[in-house]
Amino acid sequence: MISSGQTIRIGIATYPRAQQAAVLGLKDLLQSAGRFQQAGATIPRTFQVELVDSFSPDEFKGFDTVILPPCLGARPEGKELASVVRWIARQHAQGALICSICAGAFALAETGLLNGRQATTHWALAKEFADTFPEVRLEASRLIIDDGDVVTAGGLMAWMDLGLKLVARYLGPAVMLETARYFLIDPGEREQSYYNLFAPNLTHGDAGVLKVQHWLQANFQSAVTVPQMASVARQEERTFLRRFRASTGLNPSEYLQRLRISKARERLELTTASIETIALEVGYLDVSAFRKLFQKIVGLSPREYRKRFAPAGG
């Protein structure tokens, strides 16, 4: 609930180890945005940004929007976390929009406000988050999810995307675009899947599964079958399927697809080989199927991915 027609009060929670680049960057971006409103705007608004480092109920101050920034190192826990969670819940109960960035989603989820709702966090934290908060519908491939009264943003640098979203919400899209131009931020739609590199778990402790993972690194481009993989693991097929998913979080087919697409991404970034050639190199005889799978996993077509991530002149 906006406190007045002119001032939007933003509280950024500066709990211990909060990422200062996000905290100070957001403050600068939001406070600067007001200057880009056109003269004669019907309801000229400004952001009043406050850095909050005390979550004591005795010092409570209400905000229109609360932001939980990323944190570097260990996240708040114990009494430290409990005080932040109570503060968030009270802010929300009084009408504040609650926003989280990256690991900030953990504190937000502790309130229960995300239960049964879509949310995102940094892709590298996705498994831990999903295991800790199974009631939340995690969409870690997405960079930002606006669910009305809560907004979650993914990666460490997603504070820029969140900042622009808040500017658009409160000051309008024209002001958001001017702010983006001033700060040299791409205001276009992005997703975490564009940057989520395949990093398989190799420390699960299952020697048979690990042997298959190493074998796939050398044989991913071949017509690999589950019976072949089970044979490499020296496990009965049903046992292998169960242990492989338990160790990697994926079934063997999904794992192989992600490994192949990871190799294709490298080729698109570093070479000028045609998409058809790359599809064949990573094990796909059907180029159309390769394009569809690439789009599904990465969120961009192979052509769009190369245009965005290949070095200039590459």
C-alpha positions in Angstrom: 0.0 0.0 0.0 1.6 3.3 -1.1 2.0 5.7 1.8 1.2 8.8 -0.3 0.8 9.9 -3.8 4.3 11.2 -4.0 6.6 8.9 -2.0 7.1 5.2 -2.2 8.9 3.9 0.9 11.4 1.1 0.2 13.1 -0.8 2.9 16.2 -2.9 2.0 17.1 -5.5 4.7 20.8 -5.2 5.3 21.2 -8.3 7.5 24.7 -9.6 8.1 26.6 -10.6 4.9 24.0 -8.9 2.6 25.6 -8.2 -0.7 26.6 -4.6 -0.7 26.7 -4.3 -4.5 23.0 -5.2 -4.6 22.0 -3.0 -1.6 23.8 0.1 -2.8 23.1 -0.5 -6.4 19.4 -0.8 -5.8 19.4 2.4 -3.7 21.1 4.4 -6.4 18.9 3.0 -9.2 15.6 3.6 -7.4 16.5 7.1 -6.1 17.7 8.1 -9.6 14.6 6.9 -11.4 12.4 9.8 -10.3 14.3 12.3 -12.4 13.2 10.6 -15.6 9.5 11.3 -15.1 8.1 13.7 -17.7 7.4 17.2 -16.7 3.8 17.6 -15.7 3.3 14.0 -14.7 -0.1 13.6 -13.2 1.3 11.9 -10.0 5.0 12.6 -9.7 6.5 10.0 -7.4 9.9 9.4 -5.8 11.4 6.5 -4.0 12.5 6.9 -0.4 15.0 4.1 0.2 16.1 3.2 3.7 18.6 0.5 4.6 17.3 -1.5 7.5 19.7 -3.2 9.9 17.5 -3.6 13.0 14.6 -6.0 13.0 13.5 -5.5 16.6 9.7 -5.2 17.0 10.4 -2.2 19.2 11.9 -0.3 16.3 9.4 -1.4 13.6 8.8 0.9 10.7 6.3 0.1 7.9 7.3 0.2 4.2 5.5 0.0 0.9 8.1 -2.4 -0.5 10.6 -4.6 1.3 13.6 -6.1 -0.5 15.7 -9.0 0.8 19.0 -8.8 -1.0 21.4 -11.6 -1.8 23.9 -12.6 0.8 27.6 -13.6 0.5 28.7 -16.5 2.6 26.5 -18.1 5.2 22.8 -17.0 5.3 21.2 -15.7 8.5 20.1 -18.5 10.8 18.9 -19.1 14.4 17.7 -16.0 16.3 19.1 -13.8 13.5 16.9 -15.4 10.9 13.9 -15.6 13.2 13.9 -11.8 13.8 14.1 -11.2 10.0 11.3 -13.6 9.3 9.0 -12.0 11.9 9.8 -8.6 10.4 9.0 -9.7 6.9 5.7 -11.3 8.0 4.7 -8.1 9.8 5.6 -5.9 6.8 3.5 -8.2 4.5 0.5 -8.2 6.9 0.5 -4.4 6.8 0.4 -4.3 3.0 4.0 -4.2 1.9 5.2 -5.8 -1.3 7.9 -8.3 -0.4 10.8 -8.9 -2.8 13.7 -11.3 -2.6 16.9 -11.7 -4.7 18.9 -14.8 -5.0 19.4 -16.4 -1.5 17.0 -13.8 0.0 14.3 -16.2 -1.1 15.2 -18.5 1.8 14.2 -16.0 4.4 11.1 -15.1 2.5 10.1 -18.8 2.2 10.6 -19.2 6.0 7.6 -17.0 6.5 5.3 -19.5 4.6 4.3 -16.7 2.2 5.6 -18.7 -0.8 3.8 -21.9 0.0 1.8 -23.1 -3.0 3.1 -20.3 -5.1 5.7 -20.0 -7.8 9.1 -18.6 -6.8 12.7 -18.5 -8.0 16.2 -18.3 -6.5 19.7 -18.6 -7.8 20.0 -21.7 -10.0 22.9 -23.0 -8.0 20.7 -23.0 -4.8 17.7 -24.6 -6.5 18.2 -28.1 -5.1 18.8 -26.9 -1.5 15.8 -24.6 -1.8 13.5 -27.3 -3.2 14.6 -29.8 -0.5 14.1 -27.2 2.3 10.8 -25.8 1.0 8.9 -28.5 -0.9 5.6 -26.6 -0.6 7.0 -23.9 -2.9 6.6 -24.3 -6.6 10.2 -23.5 -7.5 10.9 -22.3 -11.1 14.6 -21.8 -10.9 15.0 -21.4 -14.7 13.2 -18.0 -14.4 15.0 -14.9 -13.6 12.1 -13.0 -12.0 8.6 -14.0 -10.9 6.0 -11.3 -10.0 3.2 -12.9 -8.0 1.4 -9.7 -7.1 2.3 -9.2 -3.4 5.6 -11.1 -3.6 8.3 -10.8 -6.2 11.3 -13.2 -6.3 14.4 -12.7 -8.5 17.1 -15.3 -9.2 20.8 -14.6 -9.7 23.1 -12.4 -7.7 22.9 -9.6 -10.3 19.1 -9.9 -10.7 18.8 -6.8 -8.4 19.0 -4.8 -11.6 16.0 -6.6 -13.1 14.1 -6.3 -9.8 14.9 -2.6 -9.6 13.6 -2.0 -13.2 10.4 -4.0 -12.4 9.8 -1.8 -9.3 10.4 1.4 -11.4 7.9 0.1 -14.0 5.3 -0.8 -11.4 5.4 2.5 -9.5 6.6 5.0 -12.1 5.5 3.4 -15.4 7.3 1.7 -18.4 8.5 4.9 -20.0 10.4 5.9 -16.8 11.7 2.3 -16.5 13.2 2.5 -20.1 14.8 5.8 -19.4 16.3 4.5 -16.2 17.6 1.4 -18.0 19.2 3.5 -20.7 20.9 5.7 -18.1 22.3 2.8 -16.2 23.1 0.8 -19.4 21.0 -2.1 -18.4 19.3 -4.3 -21.0 15.6 -4.1 -20.1 14.7 -7.0 -22.3 13.3 -10.3 -20.9 15.9 -12.7 -19.6 15.8 -16.0 -17.9 18.3 -17.8 -15.6 18.3 -20.8 -18.0 20.4 -18.7 -20.4 23.2 -18.8 -17.8 22.6 -22.1 -16.0 25.5 -24.2 -17.0 25.3 -28.0 -16.5 27.3 -28.8 -13.4 26.5 -32.4 -12.5 27.0 -33.7 -8.9 30.1 -35.8 -8.8 30.5 -36.1 -5.0 27.4 -38.3 -4.3 29.5 -41.3 -3.3 28.1 -43.9 -5.7 31.1 -45.3 -7.5 29.0 -47.1 -10.1 27.1 -44.0 -11.1 30.3 -41.9 -11.0 31.9 -44.3 -13.5 28.9 -43.9 -15.8 29.2 -40.1 -15.5 32.8 -40.2 -16.5 32.0 -42.6 -19.3 29.3 -40.3 -20.7 31.8 -37.4 -20.9 33.7 -39.4 -23.5 30.7 -41.0 -25.2 27.8 -38.5 -25.1 27.8 -38.1 -28.9 27.1 -41.9 -29.4 23.7 -43.6 -29.5 23.9 -44.4 -25.8 21.3 -46.7 -24.2 20.3 -47.3 -20.6 21.4 -51.0 -20.7 24.9 -49.8 -21.8 25.1 -47.4 -18.9 23.9 -50.1 -16.4 26.6 -52.4 -17.8 29.3 -49.7 -17.3 28.0 -49.3 -13.7 27.9 -53.1 -13.2 24.4 -52.8 -11.8 21.1 -54.4 -12.7 19.1 -52.0 -14.9 16.4 -51.2 -12.4 18.9 -50.7 -9.6 21.0 -48.5 -11.9 18.0 -46.3 -12.8 17.1 -45.9 -9.1 20.6 -45.1 -8.0 21.4 -42.8 -10.9 18.4 -40.6 -10.1 19.1 -40.6 -6.4 22.7 -39.5 -7.1 22.2 -36.9 -9.9 18.6 -35.8 -9.5 18.0 -36.7 -13.2 17.1 -39.9 -15.0 19.8 -41.1 -17.5 18.0 -39.7 -20.5 17.6 -36.3 -19.0 21.2 -36.3 -17.9 22.5 -37.2 -21.3 20.3 -34.5 -22.9 21.7 -31.8 -20.6 25.2 -33.0 -21.1 24.8 -32.8 -24.9 23.2 -29.4 -24.8 26.0 -28.2 -22.6 28.5 -29.3 -25.2 26.4 -27.6 -27.9 26.4 -24.3 -26.0 30.2 -24.4 -25.9 30.4 -25.0 -29.6 27.9 -22.2 -30.3 29.9 -19.8 -28.1 33.4 -20.7 -29.4 33.0 -21.7 -33.1 31.3 -20.6 -36.3 30.2 -24.2 -37.1 26.7 -24.4 -38.4 23.8 -25.4 -36.1 23.3 -28.5 -38.2 27.0 -29.5 -37.8 26.9 -28.9 -34.0 23.7 -30.9 -33.7 25.5 -33.9 -35.3 28.6 -33.4 -33.3 26.8 -33.7 -30.0 24.7 -36.7 -31.0 21.5 -35.5 -32.7 20.8 -36.8 -36.2 17.4 -34.9 -36.2 18.3 -31.2 -36.2 14.7 -30.2 -35.7 14.6 -32.3 -32.5 17.9 -30.7 -31.4 16.5 -27.2 -31.8 13.4 -28.0 -29.8 15.3 -29.6 -27.0 17.8 -26.7 -26.9 14.9 -24.2 -26.7 13.3 -26.2 -23.9 16.4 -26.5 -21.8 18.1 -23.1 -22.4 15.1 -20.9 -23.1 16.6 -19.6 -26.4 16.9 -21.1 -29.9 20.5 -22.1 -30.9 20.6 -19.1 -33.2 19.4 -16.7 -30.5 21.9 -18.2 -28.0 24.8 -17.7 -30.4 23.8 -14.1 -31.2 23.6 -13.3 -27.5 26.7 -15.1 -26.2 29.2 -15.6 -29.0 32.1 -13.0 -28.8 31.7 -10.1 -31.2 33.1 -11.1 -34.6 32.8 -14.8 -33.7 
